[in-house]
Amino acid sequence: MLHEEARPLVLVVSDSLGDTAFAVLRAARALMGRIGCMVIKTDRKAIEESAAEIIGHLDHVLSQRSTRECGSAK
């Protein structure tokens, strides 16, 4: 699993693409889960909602990084 701050962001646009595409998405999600990617489902969401989720994740990562850096500086 990748370190928390190194996780790539991956957007999944839609599940309504047909059986073959759905199978590919399911396999991709399984792979992304194994390597620790953050997956954001964007279907039935406003772009602002997806953006807020990404920003929240980045705020969390930066907060943890800041806490670690302050702790190691002592």
Secondary structure, DSSP 4 states (H G I P E B T S, - for coil): ---GGGPPEEEE--S-S-HHHHHHHHHHHHHHHHHT-EEEE-TTS-HHHHHHHHHHHHHHHHHHHHHHHHHHT-
